[in-house]
Amino acid sequence: MPIQPSTKPLTRRRMLSITAAAAGLPLLAYGVSRFARPRNELTAWSGAALGAEASLALWHADKLLSERMVAASLAEVARLERIFSLFDAESELARLNRDGKLENASADLISVMRDSLRLGEASGGAFDVSVQPLWDVYAAHYSARPDSATGPEERAIAEALARVDYRRIALDGSTIRLTQKGMG
């Protein structure tokens, strides 16, 4: 039976559960091997996930089960990339940044946006999910000048900061709208 991606929203509780389960997998393999002494085998994957190098290694006595677990993990990473990737021009987040509006956003993106707006409010703006324009200025500066001891020009920073303000993100049901051109 194929593994179906979850349609549940990615809440903090769910993320902690996934992280805890993943962290506990090596202990499960240790516990099984300690008492039953089956021969554990390595199932490994390496590649890119959300624009960064990543790897996954799982030791387990049941090679088929570990291969299924790795495949399920990679399917979840792929699902999340279709939502949150800045490197895939067709991800939900990339389309929102490009078009300034996203209709029928996934429950995961809506949940993250709601939490991000709450964090922006609770921190008085110290956390601001709309920081992409400023990030882009710094990334462009240091990509062109990797050994630079100074940052971008003040004018470029000021222009980017004029497009950073979480309070200019509108949520209406499953629609997200950036109310100022050039936000991200």
C-alpha positions, -999 to +999 in steps of 0.1 A: +000+000+000+015+034-010+022+058+018+000+089+015+013+123+026-004+137+057-031+162+053-029+172+090-015+207+097+021+208+109+016+220+144+044+225+170+031+194+188+032+173+155+067+186+147+079+177+181+064+143+178+080+137+145+114+149+158+111+128+189+102+097+170+131+103+146+155+108+175+143+077+192+148+054+162+184+046+170+174+037+205+148+012+191+175-004+170+198-005+200+171-021+222+163-048+197+199-056+190+208-057+227+182-084+236+175-104+204+209-098+188+196-096+152+220-084+126+213-047+120+218-033+086+223+003+075+199+020+052+214+054+041+204+083+019+221+115+011+211+143-011+195+178-009+166+188+012+152+224+013+183+237-005+209+221+018+229+189+018+212+163+040+217+127+050+196+101+067+210+068+082+190+041+098+203+009+114+177-018+117+174-055+116+145-054+091+161-040+060+127-037+042+112-019+071+141+006+073+139+012+035+102+019+039+109+043+068+135+062+048+112+063+018+084+077+040+107+103+054+118+114+019+082+115+008+075+139+037+105+160+029+093+162-008+058+172+004+072+200+026+095+212-002+064+216-025+051+240+002+081+258+017+110+256-007+126+289-019+145+269-045+115+254-063+098+282-084+065+263-081+064+258-043+037+276-025+061+299-008+080+308-040+046+315-057+035+337-028+068+356-029+066+360-067+029+368-071+022+386-038-009+364-033-016+327-029-050+312-030-058+278-017-027+277+005-020+244+022-030+240+058+007+237+067+016+270+052-015+287+068-005+273+101+031+284+098+020+319+087-005+322+116+022+312+141+047+335+125+023+365+127+016+357+163+054+355+170+059+388+152+032+404+174+045+388+206+081+399+199+071+434+189+085+427+154+118+412+165+107+381+147+094+390+113+085+363+088+086+389+059+124+393+061+131+378+027+139+412+010+166+419+035+179+384+033+182+388-005+202+420-001+227+403+022+229+371+001+235+391-031+262+412-014+281+383+001+277+361-030+294+388-050+320+397-024+326+366-002+356+381+016+339+415+023+344+428+058+315+452+053+278+446+046+256+459+019+252+496+012+229+515+037+206+525+009+201+489-002+194+479+034+169+508+038+151+499+006+148+462+017+136+472+052+108+493+037+094+460+024+097+441+057+067+442+080+048+411+091+017+434+097+014+438+059+006+401+055-031+394+052-046+360+059-082+353+048-092+316+050-068+298+027-056+330+010-024+347+019-017+382+005+014+403+008+000+438+008+031+456-005+049+449-037+083+433-033+076+417+001+086+381+007 
